[in-house]
């Protein structure tokens, strides 16, 4: 039988070794030698079965206490050593951000990402915040709350990607527009509300100007005083800033959207210059976005009173805006893994879009 003094000497020796362990490997070796299946403490615990009941009452708690204290020492030392390893790695991996960028840097920003940044900058200057929502939506947020009737074509499987649950139900879908973000904003925030909602959307389509996944940005203003004149002024300012011209001539044609009333499509005068378009001149008209005053049913669905609150909404395709502004004739290469296309059309991530020095 080991005497208490033997345990004290053992604890002193093991503790000194653990505290002095130079690295994690040495510490683990000490842990195994002390507390492993064949470690010194473990072997002594096996001797408990050979002891008398009186001896076990003394040595049992003593050995368990020793084991706990050694485990605590190992954990503490491990934390110290791990911190040292991390700090050494951080010290060796520092980067001098004041040095010039290497000419071999080849990364570039996708044109869609560039236009997303431009849109955020433009609307932020008008007081809009950026809001986001989930790509996987439910019927209420994607259709019902937006005043889509039950027999609307957009609810058909040939237009929308419906997701089946394990039970075979189709309660979820891939959002067909970013308008559900507007619903979530109205339900979670008290007016006044002024947001844009950029993001990915999904529809069953694929040709030169359509893809199953594409990008939209939608805007929403809700308060007690906003009217159609404010909508027109906002969109005129946007087109002027985005296409970087003061010569903007626009017209608003009556249209129909379930979620706005009255609804309109905005056309701008333009002329073709190669694959790009020049806004503000020429004799052609091009539709660039849809808009309108938020339908009272939509406001009511979000538990707001349409007798008090009103506002406007608009939506546009980011990919199409990119094609128009930067002269890209085909949408499909946007989503193809061709580094040559990206090196030609991509933008330097160091040139941040801003209104002071120019968007692009």
LINSULTA-V666082 format. One record per residue. RES is the residue in one letter. PSI is psi as a letter, one per 20 degrees, with the letter a starting at -180 (NA if undefined). OMEGA is omega in degrees with one decimal (999 if undefined). BURIAL is 1 if it has 24 or more other ideal C-beta (glycine too) atoms within 12 Angstrom, else 0. Layout:
BEGIN
res: (RES & RES)
psi: (PSI & PSI)
omega: (OMEGA & OMEGA)
burial: (BURIAL & BURIAL)
END
This chain:
BEGIN
res: (X & X & X & X & X & X & X & X & X & X & X & X & X & X & X & X & X & X & X & X & X & X & X & X & X & X & X & X & X & X & X & X & X & X & X & X & X & X & X & X & X & X & X & X & X & X & X & X & X & X & X & X & X & X & X & X & X & X & X & X & X & X & X & X & X & X & X & X & X & X & X & X & X & X & X & X & X & X & X & X & X & X & X & X & X & X & X & X & X & X & X & X & X & X & X & X & X & X & X & X & X & X & X & X & X & X & X & X & X & X & X & X & X & X & X & X & X & X & X & X & X & X & X & X & X & X & X & X & X & X & X & X & X & X & X & X & X & X & X & X & X & X & X & X & X & X & X & X & X & X & X & X & X & X & X & X & X & X & X & X & X & X & X & X & X & X & X & X & X & X & X & X & X & X & X & X & X & X & X & X & X & X & X & X & X & X & X & X & X & X & X & X & X & X & X & X & X & X & X & X & X & X & X & X & X & X & X & X & X & X & X & X & X & X & X & X & X & X & X & X & X & X & X & X & X & X & X & X & X & X & X & X & X & X & X & X & X & X & X & X & X & X & X & X & X & X & X & X & X & X & X & X & X & X & X & X & X & X & X & X & X & X & X & X & X & X & X & X & X & X & X & X & X & X & X & X & X & X & X & X & X & X & X & X & X & X & X & X & X & X & X & X & X & X & X & X & X & X & X & X & X & X & X & X & X & X & X & X & X & X & X & X & X & X & X & X & X & X & X & X & X & X & X & X & X & X & X & X & X & X & X & X & X & X & X & X & X & X & X & X & X & X & X & X & X & X & X & X & X & X & X & X & X & X & X & X & X & X & X & X)
psi: (p & p & q & h & h & h & h & g & g & g & g & g & g & h & g & g & g & g & h & j & p & h & r & h & g & h & g & h & g & h & g & g & h & g & i & r & h & k & r & g & g & g & h & h & h & h & i & h & h & i & r & r & h & g & h & h & h & g & h & g & h & g & g & g & g & g & g & g & h & h & g & g & g & g & g & g & h & g & g & g & h & g & h & g & g & g & h & g & g & h & h & i & k & q & p & n & i & i & q & q & p & q & i & i & p & i & q & q & p & q & h & g & h & g & h & g & g & g & g & g & g & g & h & h & h & j & j & p & q & p & q & r & r & q & h & o & r & r & h & g & h & h & f & g & i & j & k & p & q & h & j & p & h & h & i & q & h & i & h & q & o & q & p & p & r & h & j & j & q & l & i & q & r & p & p & i & r & j & h & h & h & g & g & h & g & h & h & i & p & p & q & q & p & n & q & q & n & q & r & q & r & p & q & n & q & o & a & h & j & q & q & h & p & a & q & q & p & q & q & p & p & p & b & i & i & p & a & h & h & g & g & g & g & g & h & g & h & g & g & g & g & g & j & l & q & i & n & p & p & q & q & o & p & q & a & p & q & h & i & q & o & r & q & q & p & p & q & q & p & r & q & p & n & c & i & r & q & o & p & i & r & a & k & q & p & p & p & h & r & q & r & r & p & p & p & h & h & g & g & h & h & j & k & q & o & i & i & g & q & r & a & r & q & q & q & q & p & h & g & g & h & g & g & g & h & j & l & o & i & p & h & h & i & h & j & q & m & o & h & g & g & h & h & g & i & r & q & p & i & i & n & p & p & q & i & g & i & q & g & NA)
omega: (177.7 & 177.4 & 176.3 & 179.2 & 177.7 & 178.9 & 178.4 & 178.7 & 179.2 & -179.8 & -179.9 & -178.0 & -179.1 & -179.8 & 178.9 & -179.8 & -179.5 & -178.6 & -177.6 & -178.6 & -173.7 & -178.8 & -176.0 & 179.6 & 178.7 & 178.9 & -179.8 & 177.4 & 177.3 & 179.1 & -179.6 & -179.1 & -178.1 & -169.1 & 177.6 & -177.4 & 179.5 & 178.7 & -174.9 & -179.8 & -179.9 & 179.1 & 178.7 & 179.2 & 177.1 & -179.1 & -178.3 & -178.9 & -179.6 & -176.0 & 174.8 & 178.9 & -179.3 & 179.8 & 179.4 & 179.5 & 179.2 & -172.3 & -179.1 & 177.8 & -179.4 & -179.8 & 177.6 & 176.8 & 178.6 & 179.5 & -179.7 & -178.6 & 178.8 & 176.9 & 178.7 & 177.9 & 179.9 & -179.6 & 179.8 & -179.5 & 178.7 & 178.9 & 179.8 & -178.1 & 177.6 & 177.0 & 179.6 & 178.5 & 179.8 & -179.8 & 178.1 & 178.4 & 179.2 & 179.2 & -177.2 & -175.6 & 179.9 & -179.8 & 176.9 & -175.4 & 179.0 & -179.4 & 177.7 & 178.6 & 178.8 & 178.8 & -179.9 & 178.4 & -171.3 & -179.3 & 178.1 & -178.0 & 179.5 & 180.0 & 177.8 & 175.9 & 177.1 & -178.9 & 175.5 & 178.5 & 179.7 & 179.6 & -179.6 & -179.6 & -177.6 & -175.3 & 174.2 & 178.4 & 176.3 & 177.6 & 179.1 & 172.1 & 177.7 & 178.7 & -179.5 & 177.9 & -176.8 & 175.0 & 177.7 & -174.2 & 172.8 & -175.9 & -176.6 & -176.1 & -175.1 & -175.5 & -169.0 & -177.6 & 179.8 & 171.9 & 173.7 & 176.3 & -175.3 & -178.7 & -178.3 & -178.1 & -178.9 & 179.3 & -177.6 & -177.3 & -179.9 & 177.2 & -169.7 & 175.3 & 176.8 & -178.3 & -179.8 & 176.3 & 178.5 & 179.8 & 179.2 & 179.6 & 179.9 & -177.9 & -179.7 & -179.7 & 171.6 & -172.2 & -179.1 & 176.8 & 179.4 & 178.8 & 176.3 & 177.0 & 177.3 & 179.0 & -179.4 & 179.5 & -179.0 & -178.7 & -174.8 & -176.9 & 178.0 & 178.0 & 9.6 & -179.4 & 176.7 & -175.0 & 162.2 & -176.8 & 175.6 & 177.2 & 179.1 & 174.9 & -169.3 & 174.8 & -179.0 & -178.3 & 180.0 & 173.1 & -174.3 & -177.5 & 179.2 & 175.2 & -179.5 & 174.6 & 177.9 & -173.2 & 176.6 & 166.6 & 178.3 & 179.2 & -179.8 & 171.3 & 177.0 & 172.3 & -175.7 & -170.7 & -173.7 & 179.5 & -174.6 & 177.6 & 177.0 & 178.5 & -179.1 & 179.6 & 179.6 & -176.4 & 175.5 & 177.8 & 179.6 & -178.3 & 179.5 & -178.0 & -176.1 & 179.9 & 172.6 & 177.4 & 176.0 & -176.9 & 179.7 & 173.9 & -174.4 & 172.8 & -179.0 & -179.9 & 176.4 & -179.1 & 176.3 & 167.9 & -178.5 & -170.4 & 177.1 & 177.6 & 1.4 & -179.7 & -179.7 & 167.5 & -177.8 & 175.5 & 174.9 & 177.6 & -176.8 & 169.1 & -178.3 & 175.7 & -172.0 & 176.6 & -178.5 & 177.9 & 176.6 & -177.1 & 174.0 & 177.8 & -178.6 & -177.7 & 179.6 & 176.5 & -178.8 & 177.0 & -176.9 & -178.1 & 173.6 & -175.5 & 176.5 & 175.7 & -176.3 & -177.1 & 178.1 & 178.6 & 178.1 & 178.4 & 179.5 & 178.7 & -179.6 & 175.6 & 172.3 & -177.5 & 180.0 & 174.5 & -179.7 & -172.5 & 172.7 & -179.5 & 179.8 & 178.1 & 176.0 & 179.7 & -179.2 & 178.1 & -178.1 & -179.1 & 179.9 & 176.0 & 178.9 & 179.0 & -177.5 & -174.5 & -172.3 & 170.8 & 178.9 & -171.3 & -173.8 & -177.8 & -170.7 & 178.0 & 176.7 & -171.4 & 178.9 & -178.0 & -178.5 & -177.0 & 179.0 & 178.1 & -178.3 & 178.7 & 179.2 & -174.3 & -175.0 & -177.2 & 178.6 & 178.5 & 179.6 & -179.1 & -177.6 & 178.4 & 176.4 & -175.7 & -176.9 & -176.3 & -179.7 & -175.8 & -171.3 & 999)
burial: (0 & 1 & 0 & 0 & 0 & 0 & 1 & 0 & 0 & 1 & 1 & 0 & 0 & 1 & 1 & 0 & 1 & 1 & 0 & 0 & 1 & 0 & 0 & 0 & 0 & 0 & 1 & 0 & 0 & 1 & 1 & 0 & 1 & 1 & 1 & 0 & 0 & 0 & 1 & 1 & 1 & 0 & 0 & 1 & 1 & 0 & 0 & 1 & 0 & 0 & 0 & 0 & 0 & 0 & 0 & 0 & 0 & 0 & 1 & 0 & 0 & 1 & 1 & 0 & 0 & 1 & 1 & 0 & 1 & 1 & 0 & 0 & 1 & 1 & 0 & 0 & 1 & 1 & 0 & 0 & 1 & 0 & 0 & 0 & 0 & 0 & 0 & 0 & 0 & 0 & 0 & 0 & 0 & 0 & 0 & 0 & 0 & 0 & 0 & 0 & 0 & 0 & 0 & 0 & 0 & 0 & 0 & 0 & 1 & 1 & 1 & 1 & 1 & 1 & 1 & 1 & 1 & 1 & 1 & 1 & 1 & 1 & 1 & 0 & 0 & 1 & 0 & 1 & 0 & 1 & 1 & 0 & 1 & 0 & 1 & 0 & 1 & 1 & 1 & 0 & 1 & 1 & 1 & 1 & 1 & 1 & 1 & 1 & 0 & 0 & 0 & 0 & 0 & 1 & 0 & 0 & 0 & 0 & 0 & 1 & 1 & 1 & 0 & 0 & 0 & 0 & 0 & 0 & 0 & 0 & 0 & 0 & 1 & 1 & 1 & 1 & 1 & 1 & 1 & 1 & 1 & 1 & 1 & 1 & 1 & 1 & 1 & 0 & 0 & 0 & 1 & 0 & 1 & 1 & 1 & 1 & 1 & 1 & 1 & 1 & 1 & 1 & 1 & 0 & 0 & 0 & 0 & 0 & 0 & 0 & 1 & 0 & 1 & 1 & 1 & 1 & 1 & 1 & 1 & 1 & 1 & 1 & 1 & 0 & 0 & 1 & 0 & 1 & 0 & 1 & 1 & 1 & 0 & 1 & 1 & 1 & 1 & 1 & 1 & 0 & 1 & 1 & 1 & 0 & 0 & 0 & 0 & 1 & 1 & 1 & 0 & 1 & 0 & 0 & 0 & 0 & 1 & 1 & 1 & 1 & 1 & 1 & 1 & 1 & 1 & 1 & 1 & 1 & 1 & 1 & 0 & 0 & 0 & 0 & 0 & 0 & 1 & 1 & 1 & 1 & 0 & 0 & 0 & 0 & 0 & 1 & 0 & 1 & 1 & 1 & 1 & 1 & 1 & 1 & 1 & 0 & 0 & 1 & 1 & 0 & 1 & 1 & 0 & 1 & 0 & 1 & 0 & 0 & 1 & 1 & 1 & 1 & 1 & 1 & 1 & 1 & 1 & 1 & 1 & 1 & 1 & 1 & 1 & 1 & 1 & 1 & 0 & 1 & 0 & 0 & 1 & 0 & 1 & 1 & 0 & 0 & 0 & 0 & 0 & 0 & 0 & 1 & 0 & 0 & 1 & 1 & 1 & 0 & 0 & 0 & 0 & 0 & 1 & 0 & 0 & 0 & 0 & 0 & 1 & 1)
END
